[in-house]
Amino acid sequence: MSTILKFFGGVFLLTALLLGALAAIFVLKGFAMQKSAVAYMETNVPLIVENWNPEEVTRRAAPEFLVPAVREGLPIVFEQLSKLGKLKKLGKAEGGMVVADLQLAFHDARLSVGINSNIPKPIWAEFIANADFEGGPAKVKMTLIRRNDDWRILGFWVGPPNADN
């Protein structure tokens, strides 16, 4: 009897170690991906708002973002946003991301884990940063999707600094 218990105890321990190692790999990859998403936002927002050219968004956009209504509306929206003037400072991007089917959610330095379905889902991230423009303060929100090891814009919003998103 004690041999069987030792065997199953060993199998349990080995399984726990293996699952722990896999979880550590997912967590490390997730935090690295979140860091790259923040870097993408912090690099690309200044390029997009530099001259308030809607083509800067469409160049970086995911196909899902570029529905006809968005394509037609971007020039009008950017014309209005251009009244904010040049970007003086972009604050620290805050937000989180969700990684594929395991639903490892990295948000505000916390990790939530849940099992989703077997259907792979894309990796997406959403970040908000405070910004100071010549015309005053604003919030910039960017939703990203990861495709082929590259981030693409799935949503872009600029609004008042006190807006709840």
Secondary structure, 3 states (H helix, E strand, C coil): CHHHHHHHHHHHHHHHHHHHHHHHHHHHHHHHHHHHHHHHHHHHHHHHHCCCCHHHHHHHECCCCCCHHHHHHHHHHHHHHHHHCCEEEECCCEEEEEECCCCEEEECCEEECCCCCCCCCCEEEEEEEEEEECCEEEEEEEEEEEECCEEEEEEEEEECCCCCC
